[in-house]
């Protein structure tokens, strides 16, 4: 089962519209998906936030606090910077399984 189908099914069965929204964002063409720099993530999040990016996280900028990032793709430099700030990087599917209701998860696009 593809990630998009999994998220739609999971979101409907758990009554969690966040996962349906992420599936809709992922179903866009590649050029229309989000590309977010760490600098923007740093500005829009607080310490210990959990975010989903239905696209790619790029390595421009830095993080000065701890965040958990779930994304479709992440640049190696971005992953290194997140881990060095004591944050974590997980797949979108892993986040949906550990947080089925999607509580306290922000979507960045």
ZASE-900978 format. One record per atom (N, C-alpha, C, O): residue number from 1; atom name; residue in one letter; x, y, z. Coordinates in Angstrom, 2 decimals. Atoms other than C-alpha are relative to their C-alpha. Layout:
<node NUM,CA,a,<X,Y,Z>>,
...
// end
This chain:
<node 1,N,x,<0.85,-1.18,0.00>>,
<node 1,CA,x,<0.00,0.00,0.00>>,
<node 1,C,x,<0.89,1.24,0.00>>,
<node 1,O,x,<1.86,1.33,0.76>>,
<node 2,N,x,<-0.80,-1.23,0.08>>,
<node 2,CA,x,<1.37,3.41,-0.93>>,
<node 2,C,x,<-0.22,0.86,1.25>>,
<node 2,O,x,<-1.21,0.70,1.96>>,
<node 3,N,x,<0.09,-0.88,-1.16>>,
<node 3,CA,x,<1.99,6.05,1.71>>,
<node 3,C,x,<-1.27,0.85,-0.05>>,
<node 3,O,x,<-1.92,1.05,0.98>>,
<node 4,N,x,<1.19,-0.85,0.13>>,
<node 4,CA,x,<-0.82,8.24,0.36>>,
<node 4,C,x,<-1.26,-0.79,0.36>>,
<node 4,O,x,<-2.10,-0.31,1.13>>,
<node 5,N,x,<1.17,0.84,-0.33>>,
<node 5,CA,x,<-3.38,5.41,0.52>>,
<node 5,C,x,<-0.02,-0.37,1.47>>,
<node 5,O,x,<-1.07,-0.36,2.10>>,
<node 6,N,x,<-0.08,0.34,-1.43>>,
<node 6,CA,x,<-2.14,4.39,3.96>>,
<node 6,C,x,<-0.48,1.17,0.85>>,
<node 6,O,x,<-1.26,0.98,1.78>>,
<node 7,N,x,<0.38,-1.17,-0.80>>,
<node 7,CA,x,<-2.53,7.94,5.31>>,
<node 7,C,x,<-1.49,0.31,-0.10>>,
<node 7,O,x,<-2.12,0.67,0.89>>,
<node 8,N,x,<1.45,-0.24,0.15>>,
<node 8,CA,x,<-6.02,8.35,3.86>>,
<node 8,C,x,<-0.80,-1.00,0.82>>,
<node 8,O,x,<-1.73,-0.62,1.54>>,
<node 9,N,x,<0.71,1.04,-0.73>>,
<node 9,CA,x,<-7.18,5.04,5.31>>,
<node 9,C,x,<0.18,0.18,1.51>>,
<node 9,O,x,<-0.78,0.08,2.27>>,
<node 10,N,x,<-0.32,-0.19,-1.41>>,
<node 10,CA,x,<-5.47,5.68,8.65>>,
<node 10,C,x,<-0.74,1.22,0.56>>,
<node 10,O,x,<-1.31,1.15,1.65>>,
<node 11,N,x,<0.67,-1.22,-0.45>>,
<node 11,CA,x,<-6.89,9.21,8.91>>,
<node 11,C,x,<-1.49,-0.18,0.16>>,
<node 11,O,x,<-2.09,0.32,1.11>>,
<node 12,N,x,<1.45,0.23,-0.09>>,
<node 12,CA,x,<-10.44,8.07,8.23>>,
<node 12,C,x,<-0.35,-0.96,1.12>>,
<node 12,O,x,<-1.33,-0.75,1.84>>,
<node 13,N,x,<0.32,0.98,-1.04>>,
<node 13,CA,x,<-10.31,5.07,10.56>>,
<node 13,C,x,<0.24,0.55,1.41>>,
<node 13,O,x,<-0.47,0.18,2.35>>,
<node 14,N,x,<-0.32,-0.59,-1.31>>,
<node 14,CA,x,<-8.78,7.09,13.44>>,
<node 14,C,x,<-0.69,1.34,0.22>>,
<node 14,O,x,<-0.50,1.99,1.25>>,
<node 15,N,x,<0.67,-1.30,-0.06>>,
<node 15,CA,x,<-10.94,10.15,12.73>>,
<node 15,C,x,<1.02,1.13,0.26>>,
<node 15,O,x,<0.83,1.98,1.12>>,
<node 16,N,x,<-1.08,-0.98,-0.13>>,
<node 16,CA,x,<-7.77,12.21,12.34>>,
<node 16,C,x,<0.20,0.68,-1.35>>,
<node 16,O,x,<0.95,0.18,-2.19>>,
<node 17,N,x,<-0.08,-0.66,1.30>>,
<node 17,CA,x,<-8.16,14.68,9.46>>,
<node 17,C,x,<1.40,0.48,-0.38>>,
<node 17,O,x,<1.65,0.76,-1.55>>,
<node 18,N,x,<-1.36,-0.45,0.32>>,
<node 18,CA,x,<-4.50,15.72,9.72>>,
<node 18,C,x,<0.66,-0.95,-0.99>>,
<node 18,O,x,<1.37,-0.50,-1.89>>,
<node 19,N,x,<-0.65,0.97,0.88>>,
<node 19,CA,x,<-3.39,12.49,8.00>>,
<node 19,C,x,<-0.61,0.02,-1.39>>,
<node 19,O,x,<0.09,-0.23,-2.38>>,
<node 20,N,x,<0.65,-0.14,1.31>>,
<node 20,CA,x,<-5.94,12.93,5.20>>,
<node 20,C,x,<0.56,1.24,-0.70>>,
<node 20,O,x,<0.80,1.21,-1.91>>,
<node 21,N,x,<-0.57,-1.23,0.56>>,
<node 21,CA,x,<-4.62,16.48,4.68>>,
<node 21,C,x,<1.42,-0.24,-0.50>>,
<node 21,O,x,<1.79,0.23,-1.58>>,
<node 22,N,x,<-1.37,0.30,0.43>>,
<node 22,CA,x,<-1.03,15.22,4.54>>,
<node 22,C,x,<-0.02,-0.85,-1.27>>,
<node 22,O,x,<0.78,-0.62,-2.17>>,
<node 23,N,x,<0.12,0.84,1.21>>,
<node 23,CA,x,<-2.08,12.56,2.00>>,
<node 23,C,x,<-0.37,0.85,-1.21>>,
<node 23,O,x,<0.17,0.64,-2.30>>,
<node 24,N,x,<0.38,-0.90,1.10>>,
<node 24,CA,x,<-3.74,15.25,-0.13>>,
<node 24,C,x,<1.19,0.84,-0.46>>,
<node 24,O,x,<1.40,1.03,-1.66>>,
<node 25,N,x,<-1.18,-0.80,0.36>>,
<node 25,CA,x,<-0.59,17.38,0.01>>,
<node 25,C,x,<1.04,-0.85,-0.72>>,
<node 25,O,x,<1.70,-0.37,-1.65>>,
<node 26,N,x,<-0.96,0.89,0.65>>,
<node 26,CA,x,<1.57,14.40,-0.95>>,
<node 26,C,x,<-0.44,-0.42,-1.39>>,
<node 26,O,x,<0.40,-0.78,-2.22>>,
<node 27,N,x,<0.49,0.42,1.32>>,
<node 27,CA,x,<-0.65,13.60,-3.92>>,
<node 27,C,x,<0.19,1.08,-1.07>>,
<node 27,O,x,<-0.08,0.84,-2.25>>,
<node 28,N,x,<-0.30,-1.06,0.96>>,
<node 28,CA,x,<0.30,16.91,-5.55>>,
<node 28,C,x,<1.22,-0.41,-0.83>>,
<node 28,O,x,<1.97,-1.30,-0.45>>,
<node 29,N,x,<-1.19,0.28,0.81>>,
<node 29,CA,x,<2.89,16.88,-8.32>>,
<node 29,C,x,<1.25,0.44,0.76>>,
<node 29,O,x,<1.16,1.25,1.68>>,
<node 30,N,x,<-1.25,-0.30,-0.70>>,
<node 30,CA,x,<6.52,17.09,-7.23>>,
<node 30,C,x,<0.30,1.49,0.06>>,
<node 30,O,x,<0.76,2.01,1.07>>,
<node 31,N,x,<-0.32,-1.43,0.03>>,
<node 31,CA,x,<6.87,20.70,-8.30>>,
<node 31,C,x,<-0.92,0.83,0.91>>,
<node 31,O,x,<-0.59,1.96,1.27>>,
<node 32,N,x,<0.93,-0.72,-0.86>>,
<node 32,CA,x,<3.86,21.68,-6.16>>,
<node 32,C,x,<0.12,-0.39,1.48>>,
<node 32,O,x,<-0.55,0.20,2.33>>,
<node 33,N,x,<-0.19,0.40,-1.40>>,
<node 33,CA,x,<5.02,19.91,-2.98>>,
<node 33,C,x,<0.86,1.03,0.72>>,
<node 33,O,x,<1.61,1.79,0.10>>,
<node 34,N,x,<-0.74,-0.95,-0.84>>,
<node 34,CA,x,<6.50,21.90,-0.12>>,
<node 34,C,x,<1.49,-0.29,-0.01>>,
<node 34,O,x,<1.92,-1.44,-0.02>>,
<node 35,N,x,<-1.44,0.06,-0.23>>,
<node 35,CA,x,<10.22,22.61,0.11>>,
<node 35,C,x,<0.28,1.04,1.08>>,
<node 35,O,x,<0.20,2.24,0.84>>,
<node 36,N,x,<-0.16,-0.87,-1.17>>,
<node 36,CA,x,<11.00,24.03,3.54>>,
<node 36,C,x,<1.44,-0.02,0.46>>,
<node 36,O,x,<2.03,-1.10,0.63>>,
<node 37,N,x,<-1.34,-0.12,-0.55>>,
<node 37,CA,x,<14.37,25.29,4.77>>,
<node 37,C,x,<-0.04,-0.07,1.52>>,
<node 37,O,x,<-1.05,0.26,2.14>>,
<node 38,N,x,<-0.08,0.05,-1.46>>,
<node 38,CA,x,<15.51,24.73,8.35>>,
<node 38,C,x,<-0.18,1.38,0.62>>,
<node 38,O,x,<-0.71,1.50,1.73>>,
<node 39,N,x,<0.17,-1.37,-0.50>>,
<node 39,CA,x,<15.59,28.51,8.77>>,
<node 39,C,x,<-1.49,0.31,0.24>>,
<node 39,O,x,<-1.84,0.91,1.26>>,
<node 40,N,x,<1.45,-0.23,-0.15>>,
<node 40,CA,x,<11.80,28.65,8.23>>,
<node 40,C,x,<-0.56,-0.86,1.13>>,
<node 40,O,x,<-1.39,-0.40,1.90>>,
<node 41,N,x,<0.45,0.87,-1.08>>,
<node 41,CA,x,<11.25,25.68,10.53>>,
<node 41,C,x,<0.38,0.59,1.35>>,
<node 41,O,x,<-0.40,0.55,2.29>>,
<node 42,N,x,<-0.47,-0.61,-1.23>>,
<node 42,CA,x,<13.30,27.43,13.20>>,
<node 42,C,x,<-0.89,1.18,0.41>>,
<node 42,O,x,<-1.18,1.36,1.59>>,
<node 43,N,x,<0.84,-1.16,-0.29>>,
<node 43,CA,x,<11.15,30.57,12.93>>,
<node 43,C,x,<-1.42,-0.39,0.40>>,
<node 43,O,x,<-2.03,0.28,1.24>>,
<node 44,N,x,<1.41,0.36,-0.19>>,
<node 44,CA,x,<7.78,28.75,12.93>>,
<node 44,C,x,<-0.26,-1.00,1.12>>,
<node 44,O,x,<-1.42,-1.31,1.41>>,
<node 45,N,x,<0.19,1.00,-1.04>>,
<node 45,CA,x,<8.38,26.23,15.71>>,
<node 45,C,x,<0.60,0.45,1.32>>,
<node 45,O,x,<1.40,1.38,1.39>>,
<node 46,N,x,<-0.55,-0.21,-1.34>>,
<node 46,CA,x,<9.10,26.18,19.42>>,
<node 46,C,x,<0.69,-1.29,0.43>>,
<node 46,O,x,<0.64,-2.30,-0.27>>,
<node 47,N,x,<-0.70,1.17,-0.53>>,
<node 47,CA,x,<11.14,23.78,21.52>>,
<node 47,C,x,<-0.96,-1.17,0.18>>,
<node 47,O,x,<-2.05,-1.01,0.73>>,
<node 48,N,x,<0.73,1.27,-0.13>>,
<node 48,CA,x,<9.87,20.17,21.38>>,
<node 48,C,x,<-1.26,-0.08,-0.85>>,
<node 48,O,x,<-2.13,-0.90,-0.56>>,
<node 49,N,x,<1.11,0.12,0.94>>,
<node 49,CA,x,<7.37,20.79,18.56>>,
<node 49,C,x,<0.20,-1.22,-0.89>>,
<node 49,O,x,<1.32,-1.69,-1.10>>,
<node 50,N,x,<-0.02,1.08,0.99>>,
<node 50,CA,x,<6.47,17.99,16.15>>,
<node 50,C,x,<-0.64,0.55,-1.26>>,
<node 50,O,x,<-1.74,1.09,-1.22>>,
<node 51,N,x,<0.53,-0.54,1.26>>,
<node 51,CA,x,<6.00,18.92,12.51>>,
<node 51,C,x,<0.03,-1.06,-1.09>>,
<node 51,O,x,<0.80,-2.01,-1.05>>,
<node 52,N,x,<0.05,0.83,1.20>>,
<node 52,CA,x,<5.11,17.23,9.24>>,
<node 52,C,x,<0.21,0.91,-1.20>>,
<node 52,O,x,<-0.41,1.97,-1.30>>,
<node 53,N,x,<-0.21,-0.71,1.26>>,
<node 53,CA,x,<6.39,18.42,5.88>>,
<node 53,C,x,<-0.33,-0.97,-1.11>>,
<node 53,O,x,<0.36,-1.97,-1.30>>,
<node 54,N,x,<0.41,0.87,1.11>>,
<node 54,CA,x,<4.58,16.88,2.92>>,
<node 54,C,x,<0.81,0.41,-1.23>>,
<node 54,O,x,<0.26,0.89,-2.22>>,
<node 55,N,x,<-0.92,-0.38,1.05>>,
<node 55,CA,x,<7.59,17.46,0.72>>,
<node 55,C,x,<1.41,-0.22,0.49>>,
<node 55,O,x,<1.70,-1.24,1.12>>,
<node 56,N,x,<-1.41,0.16,-0.33>>,
<node 56,CA,x,<11.30,18.03,1.26>>,
<node 56,C,x,<0.46,1.07,0.97>>,
<node 56,O,x,<0.09,2.23,0.86>>,
<node 57,N,x,<-0.65,-0.93,-0.92>>,
<node 57,CA,x,<13.23,19.61,4.11>>,
<node 57,C,x,<1.41,0.24,-0.52>>,
<node 57,O,x,<2.17,-0.70,-0.74>>,
<node 58,N,x,<-1.30,-0.39,0.53>>,
<node 58,CA,x,<16.27,21.52,2.86>>,
<node 58,C,x,<0.90,0.48,1.13>>,
<node 58,O,x,<0.41,0.88,2.19>>,
<node 59,N,x,<-0.96,-0.26,-1.06>>,
<node 59,CA,x,<19.43,22.23,4.85>>,
<node 59,C,x,<0.45,1.43,0.21>>,
<node 59,O,x,<1.37,1.66,0.99>>,
<node 60,N,x,<-0.41,-1.39,-0.16>>,
<node 60,CA,x,<19.68,26.02,4.55>>,
<node 60,C,x,<-0.48,0.54,1.35>>,
<node 60,O,x,<-1.66,0.41,1.69>>,
<node 61,N,x,<0.35,-0.55,-1.30>>,
<node 61,CA,x,<19.75,27.69,7.95>>,
<node 61,C,x,<0.42,-0.94,1.11>>,
<node 61,O,x,<1.15,-1.91,0.88>>,
<node 62,N,x,<-0.35,0.84,-1.15>>,
<node 62,CA,x,<20.06,26.21,11.42>>,
<node 62,C,x,<-1.17,-0.05,0.97>>,
<node 62,O,x,<-2.13,0.72,0.86>>,
<node 63,N,x,<1.01,0.13,-1.04>>,
<node 63,CA,x,<17.98,25.12,14.38>>,
<node 63,C,x,<0.63,0.35,1.34>>,
<node 63,O,x,<1.76,-0.05,1.62>>,
<node 64,N,x,<-0.52,-0.32,-1.32>>,
<node 64,CA,x,<18.40,26.55,17.87>>,
<node 64,C,x,<-0.85,-0.63,1.10>>,
<node 64,O,x,<-0.72,-0.27,2.27>>,
<node 65,N,x,<0.80,0.72,-0.98>>,
<node 65,CA,x,<15.87,24.25,19.57>>,
<node 65,C,x,<-0.30,-1.40,-0.53>>,
<node 65,O,x,<-0.01,-1.72,-1.69>>,
<node 66,N,x,<0.28,1.40,0.32>>,
<node 66,CA,x,<14.72,20.63,19.56>>,
<node 66,C,x,<-1.36,-0.13,-0.68>>,
<node 66,O,x,<-2.36,0.36,-0.17>>,
<node 67,N,x,<1.25,0.29,0.68>>,
<node 67,CA,x,<12.08,19.55,17.05>>,
<node 67,C,x,<0.03,-1.43,-0.53>>,
<node 67,O,x,<1.09,-2.00,-0.77>>,
<node 68,N,x,<0.15,1.28,0.67>>,
<node 68,CA,x,<10.78,16.28,15.66>>,
<node 68,C,x,<-0.57,0.29,-1.37>>,
<node 68,O,x,<-1.61,0.94,-1.49>>,
<node 69,N,x,<0.42,-0.27,1.36>>,
<node 69,CA,x,<10.46,16.37,11.89>>,
<node 69,C,x,<-0.34,-1.31,-0.71>>,
<node 69,O,x,<0.46,-2.25,-0.73>>,
<node 70,N,x,<0.40,1.10,0.88>>,
<node 70,CA,x,<8.53,13.93,9.73>>,
<node 70,C,x,<-0.19,0.60,-1.38>>,
<node 70,O,x,<-0.92,1.58,-1.54>>,
<node 71,N,x,<0.11,-0.56,1.34>>,
<node 71,CA,x,<8.89,14.51,6.02>>,
<node 71,C,x,<0.09,-1.11,-1.03>>,
<node 71,O,x,<0.53,-2.22,-0.75>>,
<node 72,N,x,<-0.08,0.94,1.10>>,
<node 72,CA,x,<8.63,12.80,2.67>>,
<node 72,C,x,<1.46,-0.23,-0.38>>,
<node 72,O,x,<1.88,-1.36,-0.63>>,
<node 73,N,x,<-1.44,0.06,0.26>>,
<node 73,CA,x,<12.31,13.60,1.98>>,
<node 73,C,x,<0.68,1.04,0.86>>,
<node 73,O,x,<0.09,2.05,1.22>>,
<node 74,N,x,<-0.79,-0.97,-0.75>>,
<node 74,CA,x,<15.05,15.35,3.90>>,
<node 74,C,x,<1.43,-0.05,-0.51>>,
<node 74,O,x,<2.00,-1.12,-0.71>>,
<node 75,N,x,<-1.39,-0.09,0.46>>,
<node 75,CA,x,<18.44,16.55,2.73>>,
<node 75,C,x,<0.92,-0.50,1.11>>,
<node 75,O,x,<0.63,-0.33,2.29>>,
<node 76,N,x,<-0.96,0.52,-0.98>>,
<node 76,CA,x,<21.42,14.92,4.43>>,
<node 76,C,x,<0.50,1.10,0.93>>,
<node 76,O,x,<0.65,0.88,2.14>>,
<node 77,N,x,<-0.49,-1.11,-0.84>>,
<node 77,CA,x,<22.67,18.31,5.65>>,
<node 77,C,x,<-1.07,0.43,1.00>>,
<node 77,O,x,<-0.74,0.79,2.13>>,
<node 78,N,x,<1.09,-0.35,-0.90>>,
<node 78,CA,x,<19.25,19.07,7.15>>,
<node 78,C,x,<-0.12,-1.03,1.12>>,
<node 78,O,x,<-0.31,-0.69,2.28>>,
<node 79,N,x,<0.10,1.08,-1.00>>,
<node 79,CA,x,<19.13,15.70,8.90>>,
<node 79,C,x,<1.12,0.14,1.03>>,
<node 79,O,x,<0.87,0.00,2.23>>,
<node 80,N,x,<-1.13,-0.17,-0.91>>,
<node 80,CA,x,<22.59,16.27,10.39>>,
<node 80,C,x,<-0.23,1.17,0.96>>,
<node 80,O,x,<0.06,1.06,2.15>>,
<node 81,N,x,<0.24,-1.19,-0.83>>,
<node 81,CA,x,<21.60,19.73,11.67>>,
<node 81,C,x,<-1.11,-0.26,1.02>>,
<node 81,O,x,<-1.01,0.19,2.17>>,
<node 82,N,x,<1.09,0.32,-0.93>>,
<node 82,CA,x,<18.35,18.43,13.23>>,
<node 82,C,x,<0.53,-0.90,1.11>>,
<node 82,O,x,<0.25,-0.66,2.29>>,
<node 83,N,x,<-0.55,0.92,-1.00>>,
<node 83,CA,x,<20.18,15.60,14.98>>,
<node 83,C,x,<1.01,0.68,0.91>>,
<node 83,O,x,<1.09,0.34,2.09>>,
<node 84,N,x,<-0.98,-0.71,-0.83>>,
<node 84,CA,x,<22.95,17.94,16.20>>,
<node 84,C,x,<-0.68,0.95,0.99>>,
<node 84,O,x,<-0.09,1.31,2.01>>,
<node 85,N,x,<0.74,-0.85,-0.95>>,
<node 85,CA,x,<20.30,20.15,17.84>>,
<node 85,C,x,<-0.86,-0.86,0.94>>,
<node 85,O,x,<-1.77,-0.35,1.60>>,
<node 86,N,x,<0.68,0.97,-0.86>>,
<node 86,CA,x,<19.08,17.03,19.70>>,
<node 86,C,x,<-1.45,-0.24,-0.40>>,
<node 86,O,x,<-2.26,-0.67,0.42>>,
<node 87,N,x,<1.32,0.29,0.53>>,
<node 87,CA,x,<15.99,16.77,17.51>>,
<node 87,C,x,<-0.03,-1.40,-0.57>>,
<node 87,O,x,<0.93,-2.16,-0.44>>,
<node 88,N,x,<0.10,1.32,0.61>>,
<node 88,CA,x,<14.74,13.71,15.69>>,
<node 88,C,x,<-0.67,0.11,-1.36>>,
<node 88,O,x,<-1.44,1.03,-1.63>>,
<node 89,N,x,<0.55,0.08,1.34>>,
<node 89,CA,x,<13.84,12.76,12.15>>,
<node 89,C,x,<-0.68,-1.36,-0.13>>,
<node 89,O,x,<-0.04,-2.40,0.08>>,
<node 90,N,x,<0.75,1.25,0.18>>,
<node 90,CA,x,<11.13,10.16,11.49>>,
<node 90,C,x,<-0.73,0.07,-1.33>>,
<node 90,O,x,<-0.89,1.14,-1.91>>,
<node 91,N,x,<0.80,0.01,1.22>>,
<node 91,CA,x,<9.15,9.07,8.47>>,
<node 91,C,x,<-1.43,0.42,0.35>>,
<node 91,O,x,<-1.84,0.37,1.51>>,
<node 92,N,x,<1.39,-0.40,-0.23>>,
<node 92,CA,x,<5.59,10.29,8.05>>,
<node 92,C,x,<-0.81,-1.19,0.50>>,
<node 92,O,x,<-1.66,-1.05,1.38>>,
<node 93,N,x,<0.72,1.21,-0.43>>,
<node 93,CA,x,<4.32,6.71,8.42>>,
<node 93,C,x,<0.29,-0.32,1.46>>,
<node 93,O,x,<-0.62,-0.68,2.21>>,
<node 94,N,x,<-0.35,0.24,-1.41>>,
<node 94,CA,x,<6.22,6.27,11.71>>,
<node 94,C,x,<-0.74,0.95,0.93>>,
<node 94,O,x,<-1.24,0.55,1.98>>,
<node 95,N,x,<0.71,-0.98,-0.83>>,
<node 95,CA,x,<4.69,9.46,13.08>>,
<node 95,C,x,<-1.48,-0.31,0.07>>,
<node 95,O,x,<-2.09,-0.19,1.13>>,
<node 96,N,x,<1.43,0.35,0.01>>,
<node 96,CA,x,<1.19,8.39,12.02>>,
<node 96,C,x,<-0.27,-1.22,0.89>>,
<node 96,O,x,<-1.32,-1.30,1.52>>,
<node 97,N,x,<0.18,1.19,-0.84>>,
<node 97,CA,x,<1.69,5.05,13.79>>,
<node 97,C,x,<0.19,0.31,1.48>>,
<node 97,O,x,<-0.53,-0.25,2.32>>,
<node 98,N,x,<-0.24,-0.32,-1.41>>,
<node 98,CA,x,<3.06,6.55,17.02>>,
<node 98,C,x,<-0.96,1.06,0.53>>,
<node 98,O,x,<-1.18,1.15,1.74>>,
<node 99,N,x,<0.95,-1.04,-0.40>>,
<node 99,CA,x,<0.56,9.44,17.07>>,
<node 99,C,x,<-1.21,-0.09,-0.92>>,
<node 99,O,x,<-1.39,0.77,-1.79>>,
<node 100,N,x,<1.11,0.23,0.94>>,
<node 100,CA,x,<-2.61,8.09,15.39>>,
<node 100,C,x,<-0.98,1.16,-0.12>>,
<node 100,O,x,<-1.55,1.38,-1.19>>,
<node 101,N,x,<0.96,-1.11,0.04>>,
<node 101,CA,x,<-4.76,11.08,16.31>>,
<node 101,C,x,<0.64,1.27,-0.57>>,
<node 101,O,x,<-0.07,2.21,-0.92>>,
<node 102,N,x,<-0.69,-1.19,0.52>>,
<node 102,CA,x,<-2.14,13.56,15.13>>,
<node 102,C,x,<-0.03,1.17,0.94>>,
<node 102,O,x,<0.04,2.32,0.50>>,
<node 103,N,x,<0.07,-1.10,-0.96>>,
<node 103,CA,x,<-2.34,15.56,18.34>>,
<node 103,C,x,<1.35,0.71,0.12>>,
<node 103,O,x,<2.40,0.08,0.13>>,
<node 104,N,x,<-1.17,-0.87,-0.15>>,
<node 104,CA,x,<0.12,18.44,18.71>>,
<node 104,C,x,<0.99,-0.14,-1.15>>,
<node 104,O,x,<2.20,0.00,-0.96>>,
<node 105,N,x,<-0.83,0.07,1.19>>,
<node 105,CA,x,<1.45,17.95,15.18>>,
<node 105,C,x,<-0.35,1.17,-0.90>>,
<node 105,O,x,<-1.53,1.40,-1.20>>,
<node 106,N,x,<0.20,-1.12,0.90>>,
<node 106,CA,x,<1.90,20.98,12.93>>,
<node 106,C,x,<0.37,-0.41,-1.41>>,
<node 106,O,x,<1.35,-1.12,-1.63>>,
<node 107,N,x,<-0.33,0.22,1.41>>,
<node 107,CA,x,<1.81,20.81,9.14>>,
<node 107,C,x,<0.65,1.28,-0.52>>,
<node 107,O,x,<0.09,2.36,-0.39>>,
<node 108,N,x,<-0.65,-1.14,0.64>>,
<node 108,CA,x,<4.29,23.10,7.41>>,
<node 108,C,x,<0.00,-0.22,-1.50>>,
<node 108,O,x,<0.39,-1.28,-1.99>>,
<node 109,N,x,<0.02,0.11,1.47>>,
<node 109,CA,x,<3.83,23.79,3.73>>,
<node 109,C,x,<0.35,1.33,-0.62>>,
<node 109,O,x,<0.38,1.45,-1.85>>,
// end
